[in-house]
Amino acid sequence: MSEALLVQEAGAAVAAAPASGARLFWRRLRAQRAATAAAVVVLLLVLVALAAPLLTALAGQDPNTYHPDLVDSAAGGVPIGPFGGISTEHWLGVEPQTGRDLFARIVHGARVSLGVAVVATVLQIVIGLVVGLAAALGSRWVDQVLSRITDINVALPIMVIALALLAIVPETFPRPVLIALVIGGINWAGTSKIVRAQALALKSLDFVSAARLSGRGKWSIARRELLPALAAPVITYAALMFPTNIVVEAALSFLGVGIKPPTPSWGQMLTEADTWYQAAPTYLLLPAGLLFVTVLALTVLGEGVRTALDPRAASRLRIGTGRGEARKAGAAKRGTATRPAKAAHAEKPAEPVAHADGRPEEDRG
């Protein structure tokens, strides 16, 4: 009988065991409708960027082929036809002056913009992890030096430094790679500060002290004990840095020091569309709208990742919570507050009545 009870309790314990970390993370992320929708948008954008050559082949177009017969040279190169020359052959119209297919340039531009952001984000995470862990695990002198370097990096004007570096590098160097290296090599200070603060807090915990007492080295402790614990804040910060890097790449291309023609990029397309927003508004609205949707989706997804990894922190995006839920919560709170008061009032015994001689009723006689 006792063995049967033990087996039953063990089965109940296994059934009630919590889900693993990854499974719990995906469950919390799927529970957020805004983050799920943003993840779908980001996934579609990534698929479009990866399948850009296939999509342009299906459309029968090329991002660098000129079509001078599709623009009106007498009107300054305005696309012929409504909405920027949209037709069955050119799904989103053509580029002013050159007549290049706009759909092909947009999907290939997505590859450049997203690729630069991915490489820059990975570089920021790697440099920030190395510098932050070295500052947290090193001596006091090493910590002071690396902390001051990080503070100086935070104070530097990133756009000015990027403009200076991109202006002096030879044109023969691949521009997308150079932009990714410049963005990632400059903007790593935030990751370093987060890693250093988290690592200093983790150093005082028991599992790190036990690993130190077992004779393991600092970098072995960092690799086996600290890095798994640092995964959540680092992934969260990376998800929030990714849209920022897209905006920086677009800004550099808009200023004329980013991606050079004929390589398509959303920021570079915005630079060329600056003078055509009245004659050909679709040429400006399409890359600008895609850039806005991409940054918004990545920002919402990053917020969802942050909330899923740290459910104690309330989400800053209150999408899906309205006045109805607030009223329900208030009504439930008022109901729990009034019911105990009524019960206490009903169960309160009657006090004995005192007479003139000071004795209660039950003591008389």
Helices and strands as residue ranges (DSSP letters): H 2-15, H 21-30, H 33-50, H 52-59, G 68-70, E 71-72, G 73-75, E 78-79, G 82-84, H 102-137, H 140-155, H 158-168, H 175-186, H 189-203, H 206-213, H 218-221, I 222-226, H 227-254, H 266-272, G 273-275, H 281-309, H 323-347, G 361-363
